Amino acid sequence: MNTYKLDTKMIHAGIVPDALTGAIMTPIYQTSTFVQVCPGQPQDYNYSRSANPTRKALEDALASLENGTQALAFSSGVAAIDAVIRLLESGDEVIASDKIYGGSYRLFTTIYQKFGIRFHFVNLNDPDEVNAHINPATKLIWAESPSNPLLTITDLVALTTLAKKNNLLLCVDNTFASPYLQNPIDFGADIIVHSATKYLGGHSDVLLGALVLKEEELYKKLHAIQNSCGAVPGPQDCFLVLRGIKTLHLRMQRHCENAEKIARFLHQHPLVEKVFWCGFEDHPGFELAKRQMRGFGGVVSFTLAEADVQKVFRFLSLVKLFSVAEGLGGVESLINHPATMSHSSLPAEQKLKIGIADNLIRLSIGVEHADDLIQDLGLAFEQL
C-alpha cells in the first residue's frame, strides 16, 4: 500500500472487503468477546480490549498513511500521549517543546511529575538549549509541529539527528498537520501521536487518539501498555475515523485553501495586530514548513489590536459561522480563546513566555465557502 499515492491510500489503506458478505466498508464488530475455536491456542481475536477487527483496520490504515509499520488506537489523543509516557520510569527525564498543547502540559506536570518523571520545556529549535538539558536520565524528546496555537515549526531532521546521537526516543505530535501534510517518520521520528478527534475524524463526532510506530520492539511495549491499561476506542468510533480518513485529502485541501484566504484577509485588517500562519514568507518557520510539509494547514491564529479579554470575548460573541468551541479539524469553522480554553492549564508565566496572550484568538478553518467566512469575520470587526 505504501507504493500508492497518498490520495489513493486515503481511500484504500486498511480496507479489506468483508470475507463473509463482501461488504466494501469495514463492519462494526460490536462485540466484547470472541468464541475461541480451540481453547488455549492463540488466535487473532479473543477479547476486544486486546484486539478488535474494526480497530485493527483503522490501525492498519493509520500505519500506512504515516509510512509506519504499526499503529495503535486509543480512546482519546491524551490517552495515546499517556501511553507513551508510561514507557518511562521514575527518575527519567523528558525534553518537551515549550510551545506544547495545554492538555499535554497538564498531563505531564499534574500527573507524571509527581511520580518522579521530570519534564523540561524548551525551544526545540535551539540546539544549545536542548543539549543543555540532555543528561543520562533523559529518555524522550517530545515535539509538536506545527504547534498549537502559534504554528511554530520544529526542524524534525535536526531533532532526529540530536535524538539519535544521544540514544533518545523522538515523539512528534502530528495532529495539526495530519498525514496529508506531513509524515514525521520520514524525517526519523520514532513515534507519531495523533488526536484523531481532529482532522482524521474530521466531523466533530468522535473522540479517538493514535500512535504510529516503525520499530517492532517499541510497538510491542506500547501494545502491552494499551492492552494492560485498557484505554481503547470502541468499534463505532474506529469506524467513524475510518470513514473520515476516506475524505481527508479532499477536506485538507479545502482547509488549507480557506486558511490562506483568511490569513491574508486578517493580515491587512486594521484591527488585527499580528497573524500566525506559517504560509507567510516572513514567518520564522516558512522555509522549514515548505521542506517538511505539503501545505500550511487549516489553523490560523491572530491577536486583536489593543484588546483586553472582554473585547476578545465580545468578538467571539459577534461571529456567526465560527462556533466558539474547544477542538479543531472538523468540517465546520471554530473559534477559540487559547488563554482560557485550550491552554488554560498553563501557568500565567508559561503563557506569557510562549506568547499566548489574552488577545490571542485561534481559528480552525472549516470547509465552508471562504467568502462567507471572511464576511462573518469582517462583520464582527465592524461591530466591535
N, C-alpha and C positions, 0 to 999 in steps of 0.2 A: 504493500500500500504506500510505502514511503517513496516509491518511484513516481507516483502520480503528482500532478499539480495540486496546490493547496485547495483550490476551489473544488476539485473533484473529491479530495479526501474529506472535505466537509460533508459531502453527501453520502459517501460510502464507508468511511472508516468505522470499524467495529460492527458493521451491519452484515448479518448473515441471514438469509431467508429462513423462517422457522421450519425446522425439519418435519414437523408433524403436519402443518397446514399450508406451508409455503407463504405465510404472511410476510410481506415485504418490510413491515415495521416490526421492530423488536417487541415481542409480547411483554406485558407487565406480569412478571411472575410473583403474584401477590400471595406468597406463602412464607410461613416462618420455618418450616422444616421440609425435608425431602425423604421419601422412602428409601431405605438402604437395601439394595438388592442382595448384598452379601455382607451381613454384619461383621465388623472388624476389618473389612477390606477397604482401602482408600477409594473414594470416588470424588468427582469434581464438586458435587454439592451435597451437603448433609444438613446444614443449618444456615439460615440467611444472614446471621451476623458474620459468619465466616466467609460466605460467598453466595451470590445470587446471580442468576443468568442475566437479568436486566442490568444489574450493576456491572457485571463483567463486560457486557457490550459497551457500556459507557466508558469504563476504564480502558478498554482496548482502543476506543475511538480517541480518547484524550492522549494516550501514549503515541498514537500515530500522528495526531495533529501537531504535537510538540517535538516530534522526532526523537522521542524517548523509546525505551524498551518495555517499561511497565508503568502503570498508573494505579492510584488508589483513590477511591471516592469516600468522602466524609459527609457528615450531616450539616456542616457549615464550613465556611472559609476559616473561621477561628479554630474549629475542631481540627482542620488539616494543619494549621500552624502549631497547635498544641501537640500534635503527634510528632512533629519534627523536634520540638524542644524536649520531648520525652526520650529522645536519643541520648540526652546529656545526663550527667551525674552531678551531685553536689560538689562544688569546687570548680566546676567547668566555667569557662567564660565565653561570651558571645560578643562579637563586634557587629553592631547594627547601624543602619542608616539613621542619622539624626532627623531625617525627614520622613519618619516612619508613620504608617497609618495608625490612627489613635487606638483602634482595637488591638493591634499587635503590641503597641506600647503598654497598654493596660494589662494584657495577658503577661507580658514579660515582667513588669515591675510589681504588680499586685499579687500575682500567683506564684511565679517561679523564683523571684528574688528571695522570697522567704525560705525557699528550700536550698539556698546556698549557691544558686547559679547567678553569676554576675554578668550584667549587660553594660556595654559601653556604647553610647550613641554618638557617632562621629560623622564627619564629612567623608564619605567613601570615595570621593574624587580627589582627596588629598592623601597621596601615598605616605607622606611623612606622619600624618595624624593617625592613619590606620596602623602603620608599623610601630608607632609609639605605644599602641595598646596590645600588640601581639606578645604573648609570653607562653611558657609551656602549658598553661591551663587553658589557652584559647583553643576552641574546637570548631567554631562555626562563624561564618560571616553571613549576615542577613541583609540582603539588598532589596530595593523596591524601585523599579524603573519602568515607565515614568512614575514619579512619586505622587502621592495623594496629600494635599490638593494642588501643590505648586508646580507639578510636572517637571521636577528636576530629573535629568537624565544621568544615569550612572554608567561609567565606562566598564562594560562587562568583561571585555578582553583583558584589560589591565587588572581588574579584580580577580579574574580567574588565574592569571599569572601569579599574583600575590598569594592567593589561596593555595595553589599547587606547591609553590615554593616553601610554604610553611605547613604543608600537610593538613590543611583545613578544609572543611566542607563549605561549599558556597550554595546558598539557597536564594533564589530570586522570586519575589512576588511579581507575577506577570499579569495580574488582574487587569490593570489599566490598558495594557497593550492587546491582550488576548493572543492566542496562537496565530491569528490572522496577520497581526502586525509585527510580531517578534517571537523568536524561539530561542530562549536563553541557553538551552542545552547545546545549540550550535556554537555558542561562544565559550562553552566549557563549564557551565553550571552543573552542579551535582543534583540539585533538587529544584523543581519549579512548583510554586504554590499558586493556586487559583481560588478566588471566591467565585465559583461557578454560578452563584446567585446573580452575578452581574452580566457581562456580555455573553458568556457561554449559554446561559439560560435565556437571557435577552428579553423576557416578557414580565418581569417582576412578579412571578407566580411560583417561585421555587427557592428553597434555601439549600445550598449544597457547596461543598468545598472539594478540592482535589490536590493531589501531589502527583507529579510526573518525574520519573527517575530513569537513569540509564545503566546503573550498576546493579547486578543481581543481588549481591550481598546486602546492599543498602535497602533494596526492595524487600528482602526477607525480614530485615529488622523492623521496617515500618509496617509491613503487613502483620507482623506479630503484635505490634502496638495497636493497629487498627482492630484486630480480632480480639485482643485482650481487653481493650478499653471500651469497644463497642459503639463508638461514635460514627455509626454508618448511616447512610441515607436509605430511605425506603425505595422500593422499586418504582413507585409512581413518580417520585422526584427524579430518579435516574432517567426514566422515560421522558420526562419533560425537558431535561437538559439534552438528551439525545435528539429530541425534536428541535430544540433551539439551535443546536450545532449545525443542522442542515441549512439554516439561513444565515449563519454567522458572517460569511463572506459578503452577502448582499447587505446585511444590516451595517456591518463595519464600514463598508464603502460609503453608505449614506451618512453614518455618524461622522465620519471624517470630513466629508464634503460640507455638511452643515456646520460642523465646528469651525472650519476655516472661514466660512462666510460670517459667522457670528463673531469670531475673534477679530476679524478685520473691521466689522461694524463697531465693536466695543473700542477698538484701538483708536478710532478717530472721534469717539464721543467725548464732549467736553466734561461730562460728569464722571468719567472714568479716569482714575488715577494711573492704574497700571493693569496690563493684561498678561496673564500667564498662559502661554500656549507655545509649545516647543516648535511650531512651524514658522515662527518669525525668525528672520535671519539674524536679528540681534539677540535672540535667546541664547544664553550661555551654552546650552546643550544642543543647539541646532545642527551643527556638523555631525556630532555624535549620534543624534537621533536619525539623521539621514543614513548613517552607516549601519546602525543596528536595527532600524525599524523600516517597515514598508509603508508607513503613513504616520500621521501625527496624532491620531486618536480622536475620541469624541468628548473629551472633557476640556472645558475652558474655565479658568478662574480669573477673577478680577477684583480690584479694590475700588470702592466708591470714593470719589474725591471729597475730602473734608466731611466725612460722615462718621457719626458715632453709632453705637449699637442700635439705638432707637430708629435712626434714619435707615439703617440697613434693614431692620425688621419691617419698616414701612414699605421699603422697596419690595421685599419678599411678599408682602400682602397685596401689592398692586399688580403683579403679573397674573395672567390668567391661564396661559397654556403651560407654563412651568409650574409644576406642583412642588410645594415645599415638603420635602421628604428626605429621609435617610436613603442611602443606596445610590446606585448609578447603573448604567449599562442597559437599561430597558428601552423599548421602542418609544416610550413617552419621555418627554423632557422633564428633568427635575432640577430644582434649585435648592441649595444647601448653604447654611452658615457654619463653616467648619469649626469656628471657635466655640460654639455652643452645641454643635451636633456631632459630626464625625470625629472631631478631635477634642471634645470636651474633657476627656480624661487626662489630657496632658496638663502638667502644671503650668501656671501662667508664665514662669520664666522660660520654660521649654518652648511654649508657643511663640514667645517674643523672639527667642533665639533663632527659630527656623522660619519666621516670617508669617505665622498665622495670626494676622491682626484682626481686630474687631470689625474692620470694614472690608474683610475679605469675603467674597461670595464665590461658590463653586457651582458651575453649571454642568449637568450631564445632558449633552445634546442628543435628543431623540431623532426619530426618522420622519417627523412631520415636514411640511414644506418650510424651507429655510426662511422664505419671505414672511411667513406667518409668525415664526419665532422672533424674527428681528422686529416686526411690527409690535409684538407683545412687549418686548424689552423697551422699545422706543416709547410706547405709550406710558409705561411705568416710569421711565425717566422724566417724561413731561409732567407727570403728576406729583413728583417728589417735591 
